Amino acid sequence: MDISDNFYLKRRSVMAKKIKNHPISEDDLNIIINAGIRVPDHGALNPWKIKVIKGDKLKLVDEEVILPEFIKKNPEASLDSKSIESKRLQRASVVLAVLSTPVEHPKIPNWEMILSSGAVCMNLLSCAQSLGYAAQWLTEWYSYNEKMLEYLGGRSGIDRISGFIYIGHKAEEPLERKRPDPSKVISYLWLRLSKRRKGIMSKTSIVIIIYILGLIFGALFLDLWSADTSIIKGLVGLGWTALLLIGLFFAEKNERN
């Protein structure tokens, strides 16, 4: 496959405000949802829930939760602002709310369960886009609203809303946006290891080999390890060992850098 045909290298979200909310295929929706739950999940704990909001329920959530909560927090809001909040979810054909619902576990960290819920969001988003739909993963203020969390069946203080996946139809193909410079966010930790594999000996190994050769030289030519000991022989042995320790220190320091 040519790299230009890779879906993930061309994947692009469509802003919710540009999504057309015509109905989408039930078969496609089922594919998207089932793809959403095929994620990394340490311990198979399923620490997430997907709430499908479609049809009349989109308007219901807008009018019973989002708009009243917005007015409660913004009593002086303009009519235009209220109008926007009254149609938040109705911008899409279907909205998939993803809840992070961690469970108690003696070994698996809570953080891994939260990450798994994020993976659900990304799978839902990517699958919808791969089928040709317009889609966007949003949070917006109501993802952090207690009333919304309660309405979706979440437990206050435990569960959180990982996001809302808006799905609908494209009015037009989205434009490419600025992407990160790979050289600034990607680095390779295996470069030094690969050099060693190619036969480049570490400085630590070289120092140790030199030390061992010194011991052999002292034994064969300087008679350092004979029964006839002296202060000079002892000082030579201590000095050679001291040089080993100094050499190891600087070798390790150099390799870490």
C-alpha positions as CSV (number, residue, x, y, z in Angstrom):
1,M,0.0,0.0,0.0
2,D,1.3,3.5,-0.9
3,I,1.8,5.6,2.2
4,S,-0.5,8.3,0.7
5,D,-3.4,5.8,1.0
6,N,-3.0,5.3,4.7
7,F,-6.2,6.4,6.5
8,Y,-4.4,7.6,9.6
9,L,-2.1,9.9,7.7
10,K,-5.0,11.6,6.1
11,R,-7.5,11.4,9.0
12,R,-9.1,14.8,9.8
13,S,-11.9,15.8,12.1
14,V,-14.8,18.0,11.0
15,M,-15.9,20.8,13.4
16,A,-19.2,20.1,15.0
17,K,-20.6,23.4,13.7
18,K,-19.9,22.2,10.1
19,I,-21.5,18.8,10.5
20,K,-24.8,18.1,8.6
21,N,-27.2,16.2,10.9
22,H,-29.0,14.0,8.4
23,P,-29.6,10.4,9.7
24,I,-26.8,7.9,9.4
25,S,-27.1,4.2,8.7
26,E,-27.9,2.0,11.7
27,D,-25.6,-0.7,10.4
28,D,-22.8,1.9,10.2
29,L,-23.6,3.1,13.7
30,N,-23.3,-0.5,15.1
31,I,-20.0,-0.9,13.3
32,I,-18.7,2.3,14.9
33,I,-19.9,1.3,18.4
34,N,-18.4,-2.1,18.2
35,A,-15.1,-0.8,17.0
36,G,-15.2,1.7,19.9
37,I,-15.0,-1.1,22.5
38,R,-12.1,-2.9,20.9
39,V,-9.4,-1.1,22.8
40,P,-6.4,-1.8,25.1
41,D,-8.0,-2.6,28.5
42,H,-5.6,-4.0,31.2
43,G,-7.4,-6.8,33.0
44,A,-10.4,-6.6,30.7
45,L,-12.2,-4.4,33.3
46,N,-14.3,-2.5,30.8
47,P,-13.8,0.8,32.8
48,W,-16.0,2.9,30.5
49,K,-19.5,3.2,29.2
50,I,-20.9,4.5,25.9
51,K,-24.2,6.4,25.9
52,V,-25.8,6.7,22.4
53,I,-27.8,9.9,22.0
54,K,-29.8,10.2,18.8
55,G,-33.1,11.2,17.4
56,D,-35.4,13.1,19.8
57,K,-33.0,12.5,22.6
58,L,-30.5,15.0,21.1
59,K,-33.1,17.8,21.6
60,L,-34.2,16.4,24.9
61,V,-30.6,16.6,26.4
62,D,-30.1,20.1,24.9
63,E,-33.3,21.4,26.5
64,E,-33.3,19.5,29.8
65,V,-29.7,19.6,30.7
66,I,-27.4,21.8,28.6
67,L,-29.5,24.9,28.3
68,P,-30.8,25.0,32.0
69,E,-27.3,24.4,33.3
70,F,-25.9,27.1,31.1
71,I,-28.5,29.6,32.2
72,K,-27.8,28.7,35.9
73,K,-24.1,29.5,35.5
74,N,-24.7,32.4,33.1
75,P,-27.9,34.2,34.2
76,E,-27.0,37.3,32.2
77,A,-26.3,35.4,29.0
78,S,-27.5,36.9,25.7
79,L,-30.3,35.4,23.6
80,D,-27.7,34.4,21.0
81,S,-25.7,32.5,23.5
82,K,-28.8,30.7,24.8
83,S,-29.8,29.8,21.3
84,I,-26.3,28.2,20.7
85,E,-26.5,26.2,23.9
86,S,-30.1,25.0,23.2
87,K,-28.8,23.2,20.1
88,R,-25.4,21.8,21.1
89,L,-26.0,18.1,20.5
90,Q,-28.5,18.7,17.6
91,R,-25.5,19.8,15.5
92,A,-24.9,16.0,14.9
93,S,-26.9,13.0,13.6
94,V,-25.7,11.0,16.6
95,V,-23.6,11.8,19.7
96,L,-21.7,9.1,21.6
97,A,-21.0,10.1,25.1
98,V,-18.1,8.2,26.6
99,L,-17.8,7.8,30.4
100,S,-14.7,6.8,32.3
101,T,-16.0,4.5,35.0
102,P,-12.9,3.2,36.9
103,V,-13.2,0.2,39.3
104,E,-11.3,-0.7,42.4
105,H,-8.4,-3.1,41.6
106,P,-5.5,-4.2,43.7
107,K,-2.9,-4.1,40.9
108,I,-4.2,-2.1,38.0
109,P,-3.8,1.7,38.4
110,N,-6.8,4.0,38.0
111,W,-4.8,6.0,35.4
112,E,-4.6,3.0,33.0
113,M,-8.4,2.8,33.2
114,I,-8.8,6.5,32.3
115,L,-6.4,6.0,29.4
116,S,-8.6,3.1,28.2
117,S,-11.6,5.3,28.0
118,G,-9.7,7.8,25.9
119,A,-8.9,4.9,23.6
120,V,-12.6,4.3,23.2
121,C,-13.1,7.9,22.1
122,M,-10.4,7.6,19.6
123,N,-11.7,4.3,18.2
124,L,-15.2,5.7,17.8
125,L,-13.9,8.8,16.1
126,S,-11.5,7.0,13.8
127,C,-14.0,4.4,12.8
128,A,-16.7,7.0,12.0
129,Q,-14.2,8.9,9.9
130,S,-13.0,5.8,8.1
131,L,-16.6,5.2,7.0
132,G,-16.7,8.6,5.4
133,Y,-18.7,10.4,8.1
134,A,-17.9,13.8,9.6
135,A,-16.9,13.4,13.2
136,Q,-15.3,15.3,16.1
137,W,-14.3,14.5,19.6
138,L,-15.4,17.3,21.9
139,T,-15.6,17.9,25.6
140,E,-16.9,21.5,26.0
141,W,-18.1,22.9,29.3
142,Y,-20.8,20.3,29.9
143,S,-18.4,17.4,30.0
144,Y,-17.4,18.9,33.4
145,N,-20.9,19.5,34.6
146,E,-22.2,17.4,37.5
147,K,-25.8,17.5,36.2
148,M,-24.7,16.1,32.8
149,L,-22.7,13.4,34.5
150,E,-25.6,12.4,36.6
151,Y,-28.0,12.5,33.6
152,L,-25.7,10.0,31.7
153,G,-25.7,7.7,34.7
154,G,-22.2,8.6,36.0
155,R,-21.2,8.4,39.7
156,S,-20.3,11.8,41.1
157,G,-16.7,11.9,42.4
158,I,-15.7,8.7,40.6
159,D,-16.8,8.7,37.0
160,R,-15.9,11.4,34.4
161,I,-17.0,12.2,30.9
162,S,-14.1,11.5,28.6
163,G,-15.9,13.2,25.7
164,F,-18.7,13.5,23.2
165,I,-18.2,12.0,19.7
166,Y,-20.2,14.0,17.3
167,I,-21.1,12.1,14.1
168,G,-22.9,13.3,11.0
169,H,-22.3,14.1,7.3
170,K,-19.7,16.4,5.6
171,A,-20.8,19.6,4.0
172,E,-17.4,19.8,2.5
173,E,-14.0,18.1,2.8
174,P,-12.1,19.6,5.8
175,L,-8.9,21.5,5.2
176,E,-5.6,20.1,6.6
177,R,-4.5,21.9,9.8
178,K,-1.0,22.5,11.2
179,R,0.5,19.3,12.6
180,P,3.4,18.9,15.0
181,D,7.0,18.8,13.8
182,P,8.0,15.1,14.2
183,S,11.6,16.1,15.2
184,K,10.3,18.1,18.2
185,V,8.0,15.4,19.6
186,I,9.7,12.1,18.6
187,S,13.1,10.8,19.7
188,Y,14.7,7.4,19.6
189,L,16.2,5.9,22.7
190,W,17.6,2.8,21.0
191,L,20.4,4.6,19.0
192,R,23.1,4.0,21.6
193,L,22.1,0.4,22.0
194,S,22.2,-0.1,18.3
195,K,25.8,1.2,18.2
196,R,26.7,-1.4,20.8
197,R,25.1,-4.1,18.7
198,K,27.4,-3.1,15.9
199,G,30.4,-3.9,17.9
200,I,31.3,-0.6,19.6
201,M,32.4,-1.6,23.1
202,S,31.3,0.5,26.0
203,K,33.9,2.7,27.8
204,T,33.1,0.8,31.1
205,S,34.1,-2.5,29.5
206,I,37.3,-1.0,28.1
207,V,38.3,0.3,31.6
208,I,37.7,-3.1,33.2
209,I,39.8,-4.9,30.5
210,I,42.7,-2.4,31.0
211,Y,42.5,-3.1,34.8
212,I,42.6,-6.9,34.3
213,L,45.6,-6.5,31.9
214,G,47.3,-4.4,34.5
215,L,46.8,-7.1,37.1
216,I,48.3,-9.7,34.7
217,F,51.2,-7.5,33.9
218,G,51.9,-6.8,37.6
219,A,51.8,-10.5,38.4
220,L,54.1,-11.6,35.5
221,F,56.6,-8.8,35.5
222,L,56.5,-6.9,38.8
223,D,55.9,-9.9,41.0
224,L,53.1,-7.9,42.9
225,W,51.2,-11.0,44.1
226,S,54.1,-13.0,45.4
227,A,54.4,-14.1,49.1
228,D,57.2,-11.5,49.5
229,T,55.1,-8.4,50.1
230,S,56.2,-4.8,50.7
231,I,54.8,-1.4,51.2
232,I,55.6,-0.4,47.6
233,K,53.8,-3.4,46.2
234,G,50.8,-2.6,48.4
235,L,50.7,1.0,47.2
236,V,51.0,0.0,43.6
237,G,48.0,-2.4,44.0
238,L,45.9,0.3,45.8
239,G,46.8,2.9,43.2
240,W,45.9,0.7,40.3
241,T,42.5,-0.1,42.0
242,A,42.0,3.6,42.6
243,L,42.6,4.3,39.0
244,L,40.0,1.6,38.1
245,L,37.4,3.3,40.3
246,I,38.1,6.7,38.8
247,G,38.0,5.3,35.3
248,L,34.7,3.6,35.9
249,F,33.2,6.8,37.4
250,F,34.0,8.9,34.3
251,A,33.1,6.1,31.9
252,E,29.6,5.8,33.4
253,K,29.2,9.6,33.5
254,N,30.2,9.9,29.8
255,E,27.8,7.1,28.7
256,R,24.8,8.6,30.6
257,N,25.4,11.9,28.7
